[in-house]
Amino acid sequence: MTTGQIQEQLFKSIKDKIGENQSAVEEIAKLLEISTDSAYRRIRGEKSVTIDELQILCNHYRVSLDRLMNLQPTGILFQGQFLDRKTFRFEEYVTSMMHNLAYMNSFKEKEFYYMCKDLPIFHHYHIREIAVFKWFFWLKTYFQFPEFEKRKFKFEDQPDELFALEQKVLHLYNQIPSVEVWNLESMNIFFRQIEFYHDGGVFESDKDVWRLYEAMEKMWAHLEEQAALGYKFNYGDAEKKPIGKFRMYFNEVLIGDNSMMVVMDGNKMSYVAHTSINFMITQDPAFNENMNNHIQNQIKRATLLSEVSEKERARFFRIIRDKILHRKQALKM
């Protein structure tokens, strides 16, 4: 591969990452501290990038030089950050999620795949009670923040500004056509988290537990309506105005691992879950093709619950609804 071809592939990769709604020329000019005319000449291949510029561009846009040069490494390049108590800030995490979804939405053609091990994080934000509980659980149990060690759960504790940010995340997710593959186990983690806190006396009263289960019923009914219609709409919208397409599958055998893949104008990017709450991201073509094949194979073995399969859809949602009802009846009210 010639130097010119490597440079052409470099800027093609950068343009794919930037998306259609942003100016690649202006962004590259600013990054390299050159004029837009100089940036144009580099993009068109009229002027070669220097070694220093190549390093800056590859580091900033996470472009693999091995891949540009058609080298065949045995490893796969991932990027990501480790979330821990010292560095984690929930607001920053949600903001990062918002920026990632905005980036996905900048592409003309996009589709989001989610292999559900538990309730997808975006569905936390339909109902505030669920969003508050998940926020509290992350800070108290996942990260074990000292200030949460002896703290009781209260619905009013989450800042309004954070929930407003979470609503922006949900709004962006709703715009992306999505495919979610579920299993009956997908809601059990949520049930176990509630029971763990109930047994441990973290709730101030059973009334709070009841309120949380009622919020789950509302969220579950909303998901069922979206599955029946085959598209997303805002919770509480009486007109049910369609936003993004929604396909929901039920796989009786496979338990997902919360891995995600997004296809943007034909380019694939995978989010691989690890250590409970961390994700690694890769645009490696071979890895993503393997991920895509895995997802498509699981979809073939699953039952489509969206729009069709009314009987199977009713059965799936009834099983979870009965579990919620059973837990409500066990409370001492």
Buried (B, 14 or more C-beta within 10 A) or exposed (E): EEEEEBBBBBBEBBBBBBBEEEEBBEBBBEBBEBEEEBBBBBBEBEBBBEEEBBEBBBEBBBBBEEBBEEEEEEEBBBEEEEBEEEEBEBEEBBBEBBEBBBBBBBBEEBBBBBBBBBBBBBBBBBBBBBBBBBBBBBBBBBBEBEEBEEBBBEBEEBEEEBBEBBBBBBBBBBBBBBBBBBBBEBBBEBBEBBEEBBEEEBBEEBEBBBBBBBBBBBBBEBBBEBBBBBBBBBBEEEEEEBBBBBBBBBBEEBBBEBBBBBBBEEBBBBBBBBEEBEBBBBBBEEBBEEBBEBBEEBBEEBBBBBBEBEEBBBEBBEEBBEBBEEBBEEEEE
